[in-house]
Amino acid sequence: MYPPLPLLSTPLSTGRPSSPLEVPELLQLIFSFFNQRALRTAILVCRHWFFLNQHRLHREVIWDFRWKHSSSLQTLGRLGGAESLILGNNQRKIDWKSLDADCLLRSVHPSGIDPAARLNIAVGSLVRTLTGSHPIKELYSPLRKLELKSDFTEDWINKLSLPSTLTSLKIDKTWKFEIDVARILIICPLLESLELWSYYNVIAQGPYTDRGKDVLPARLPLRSLVLTHLRAPQSWIEDLLSVTPDLETLKLIGHEKYYTERITVHWDWDRFRAHLQSLSLPRKQLHYSEHWHHRHDLLPLEADLTICPNTKERTFLYYDLTPRVAAFLKEHPVFLTSLEILQPKYVHCVRDGWTQYEKLPFTARPLHELLCESPTFRHLKTLKMHYMTDFMDVYRRIPLYPASDNQEQVQQQEQDTPPPNIPGIWICRGLETLHLELHLHDPVLDKGSHHTRILYGYIATVCPRLINLRIRFPHFCSTDDRGMDVRYRPYVLEGGLCLLAKLKHLERLWIVHLRFVCKNASELNWIAPSGRTEEHRENRRDVVDGWLMKLREEAMKEASRQENSAKIADEILGLQAGDEKLMGGLRNLGLLQDVVDMVTEMDTDGYSILPELYKVACGMHYEQNPEKEMRSLFYSPPAGLTSRLLNWASS
């Protein structure tokens, strides 16, 4: 947290306050419970409330070059005084080799803001002019957080003019890249959090880094260091840790043990562990994993459990969840608040989980059992993982919707599959952040809409307190080696996305899929206020009316399923399965009828749809406000004053 900015003194009456709302201390306590959305409303009430809350407002500017029909000039015009900047670009046609972004970052230095200055910013081949101006003095905050996600060049990133005021930096690139880490630490002396991500390799190398510990300051304020697929000498990391006495979080995820071509030069875990313990760091979270680590003794992981035994935040690779580790997590008397499960590189889907080049098979069951039955998971607030629909299908309805393709292969596979997975109810019903990648492990490429209905319906009922939800549908999930283009329809009404309308606390929603398929705007634009008009409601009713034959067929199959299941007591994992109200909310899970009921309920005047939602994305791009997102997906010529007011209200 940063110290609050000086408040403008407002003379108050020295007499007895006539209302509790005139007591500043009481107001401060009340406002401390407000989220960002509520604070932005509160500051409009009066001048006094504005200055009481200005230090609580978090100004975030996001720009994604993949956004359609959105003005970069308008977005970047909000940059002055912003605390956080997120830049995303995965399209190679945008020229990231130019110095335009570099010029942009130089402009946000405290000394670089000039009312008379003009900043040229190129977006693609267009050059726009942005006039910088001072924000309200009391609201000014230097740039503290920067996040870059792009296929930039190494030369570009290693010459980037990073603001010296940064306290948090995250760089994410798909391909491997060399980066001068020491240079970043020197030019950003206030940096407290550094994350470097790459699916392949992050290579710590450059003029400053190559000089070793001599170039590093005597003390760095780093509190969190996350490096994925790192290639660097062990001595360099050890020297870095020696000058970060305040480091609380250290994650070395899937790093290269053999970081040079000489196989005799490699990391020594025992030496690294001894070095960590000798430093007496305030360790709150440690993750250490090696790429190509196929041994089942998992010594580094077990040391992680003993070095930080009382941590409430843990990160694992999926194959680390061995029976021994699962037993430790279930029995250890520490309630977790954050759990992140990462997938290793080069994995292949199998019926019951994944395998890494068929050398290290690992199942998804241990995590599922922990989520449903472990008391230490009851108070989880953040959960990030890969998960399978089978575990959420509490009424075993997936077989009601047989796949249309590869029937012979499916039938053959069913003969060879292990016992079916037992679905369950998560014990962590107070989740606030959920990042989930959905996996459907069968050879069928065209996934049915019932899978997404199960997913959305389960999340909306089991996790009613969600604030931040991100769901990713991978395009490579299939047990068929030839299947690399899996097809979902997560945005259409039949897919059940509208079931998430039950989430009254949801602020951010990101549904990630490679292709956007939704031709009828009314099937999705209920997310934004402009899509809740009588015209769009009528369009949705027409879509639902077209399901009459599907609903009849579904009802017959469901009646047959209930008749057969009445003879067998289907097991459901978790104590929450005994909650009659909860199970009642799931009674139509996966059925098309569940969507029909939800559309009927939400398209009434008294129903409040996602009242707290202010950021949404349907695709690979970053989130934006709901009105802008719908306009970018279903472009139509600008409307009149009503449309502009709706857009302003949701920004």
C-alpha positions, 0 to 999 in steps of 0.5 A: 500500500502507498501512503495516502496523498495529503488531503485538502483541509476542509474546515469543520464546525467546532460544534456537536455534529448533527449527523454521524455522516459529519464525523470524518473518522466515521466516514473514513471507516465506512468508506474503507469497506467500499469497492472501487465502483462504489467509491467512484459514485461516492466522490460525486456526492459532495466536495468533502467526500471527494477529498476524503476518498481521492487517495483510495481511488485506483486509476488504471489505464488499459490499452489493447491494440486488438480492440475494435472501434476504440480510440487510442487517443481517448484511452491514452488521454487518461494516462496523466496521473494514472497509477497503473498502465496495462499494454497488450498486443499480440498482432505482429502488424503493429510495429512494436520495434518503433520508439512510440511506446518508449516515448509514451513511457517517458511522458509519464515520468513526474518531470515529463508532464508539461501542459504545453508538451505534445506527444506523438503516439503511433498506432499501427500506421496512424500518428495521433497527437496527444496534448498532455495536461496536469490532472487535479493536483491532489489527484496526481499519482505517478505511474506505479504499475506497468504490465506489458504483454506482447511479442516485442523484440529483445532490443526493444525491451532492453532499451525501454524507458521504464519510469523510475517511479515503478513499484510493480512490473510484469512482462509477458511474452509467448516466445523466449527472450533475453532480458537485462534484469539487473538494468530493470532493478537499477533504473527502477529503484522502488520496484517491489514486484517483478514478474517475467513470464514466457512459455519458453524461456526467460534468459537473464542476460545483458550488459548489466546482468553479465557483470554479476553482483558488483552492479547490484545496489547494496539493498533492493526493496523487492518483496515479490519475484516471479520468474518462469522458465528461467535460464540463468546461473544459480550464483546470479540468483543467489547474489540477487537474493542476498540484496533483497532482505524484504523478499516475501514471495519467490517463484522459480517456475519450471526453470532450466536446471541445465542452463548452458549447453554443458550438462555438467553445469547445472543448478544444485537444489541442496545448495540453493535451499541452504542459501535461502535458509541462511538469508533469513528472508521473511518468506511467505511463499516459495515455489521452486520447480524444474523443467524436465523434472521427472523424478517422483521423489520431488525433493524441491517441492517437499522442501517448499512445504517445510521451508514455508510451512505456515504460508496461506498462499501456495503455487504448484505444478499439477504433477506436484500434487502427489498423494503425499503432498495432497495428504499434507495439504489436507492435514496441515492446520493452516487455512489457505487463502490463495491456490494456484495450480500451473500446467507444465510445458508440452503436456498431452491430454489423457482421459483422466488428466494429462501426461508430459511426453508419456513420461509423467502421467498425472491425474486431476483427481487429487486437486478435485478431492481437496477442493471438495473435502479439505477443511484447509481449503474452506477459506480460499479467496483466490483459485487459479487452475485447469479443471474438467467438466466431469467434476462439476456434472453433479447429476451426471448429465453429460451422457444425455448429449452424445457427440455427433462426430467420432462415434466409433472412436468414442465408443472404443475409448469408453471401453478403455477408460478408467472408472468415471470421475466422481463430481463434487461441490467445492468447499470454498464457497467464499471465492472472490477470484477464480481463473479457470481453464476448462478441459474436456478430455475426449477425442471429440472436437466439436464440444457441445453447449451442455459443457459450458452450461454445466460450467457457468451454472456450477460457478454461478451457484457454488461461488456466489461471492465472485468478484473477478472471474476469468475462464479460458477455453483452450483450442488444443484440448483433445485426447486425439493427437490430430485434434488441435482445433477444438470448437466451443460456443461459449458466448451464445445463449444456448451455451448458458453464459447468461447463468452468470447473471446471478453473480451480484458481486462480479466486477470483472469478467473475461471469457477467453476463446480463440474465435468469437462466434455469436451472430445475434447480438441479443444473445450476448449484449444483455451484459451491457445496459444497452442490451436490456431494452424491450427490443433485445428482450423480444429477440432473446424470447424468439431464440428461446422459442426456437428451442421447443423441439430440443427442450422436448427431447431433453425432457424425455432423456432427463426423465429416463435418467431420473428413473435409472438413477433412482435405483442407484445412489450417485456419490457426490464429494463434499459436505456441501452436497448435503445443503438442500438450498444449494443442490436445489439451485443446481437442480437443472445444471447442464439442461437447456431448461436452465437457460430458459428459466434464467432468460425469463427471470433476468429479462424482467424489470425487477431483475438486476443483472451483474450490478457491479460489473465494470470490465468485461472481455469476450476474446483474447483481448483485455477487458474494457467497459461493457458498452465498449466491449459490446460495441466492438463485438457488434459494431453499429453506427454511433447512436444518440445521447442515450447511447453516450450516457450509457457508455459514460456511466459504465466507464 
